[in-house]
Amino acid sequence: MTYTRYTASRRLGPCTLGRPHEAGDDEAGWSFAHPGRVPANTVGLAAPWNALPRLPKRDDPRDPVLRRWARAVLVGRGIQAPARITAAYSIDLDGDGTPECVFSAWSPNQDTPQVPRKAQYSFLAVRTHGVTVVLNGGFDPTPHSYEEYLDHYTPVAFLDIDGDGTPEILAEDAGWEWGGIQAYHVTPTGATLLLSCYEGGN
């Protein structure tokens, strides 16, 4: 089966993989047989249309406006901490000619999950029509003296996965022993989860 590979900002070309098959009793989810290595942060789509109708622009994570939006999300969930943006992109997702801003944020201690925690957060959001919509996330305003871990949420691509001419947000959800990808469709009134696929676990 032939897939076209994409990153967040470009089309890489075709890749031939085996058809997905249901995993055995000792595995979870679905797996693919493929010859060779599939690059990290690459999405494959078996579709006849151009899945990259618009190119995103990478934004500066230090932008004060971005940090203000993220800070408002944290304050609304009881976390009084600086906002640290880990990735940010601008792209028109609903076809109105005005770009949305998609960004992820993790608290600094998310990089060292073995140490005791202060208040922590990890989330993915889109800024659309003057409103910040949190698509997925974890928020813990209570300091802990023990090890804890929140999933990491990161935008990885902006592809038209349903053939309607507008791109969806494809985001990684990385857990401690498992991971997955989610797709969100953005409209002028909000965002809808289109699909969610995971693998791994205990």
Secondary structure as GFF3:
##gff-version 3
##sequence-region A 1 202
A	DSSP	beta_strand	2	6	.	.	.	ID=ss1
A	DSSP	beta_strand	11	16	.	.	.	ID=ss2
A	DSSP	beta_strand	21	22	.	.	.	ID=ss3
A	DSSP	beta_strand	30	31	.	.	.	ID=ss4
A	DSSP	beta_strand	43	45	.	.	.	ID=ss5
A	DSSP	beta_strand	57	58	.	.	.	ID=ss6
A	DSSP	alpha_helix	64	76	.	.	.	ID=ss7
A	DSSP	beta_strand	85	91	.	.	.	ID=ss8
A	DSSP	beta_strand	100	106	.	.	.	ID=ss9
A	DSSP	three_ten_helix	108	111	.	.	.	ID=ss10
A	DSSP	beta_strand	120	128	.	.	.	ID=ss11
A	DSSP	beta_strand	131	140	.	.	.	ID=ss12
A	DSSP	beta_strand	152	159	.	.	.	ID=ss13
A	DSSP	beta_strand	168	174	.	.	.	ID=ss14
A	DSSP	beta_strand	178	187	.	.	.	ID=ss15
A	DSSP	beta_strand	190	200	.	.	.	ID=ss16
###
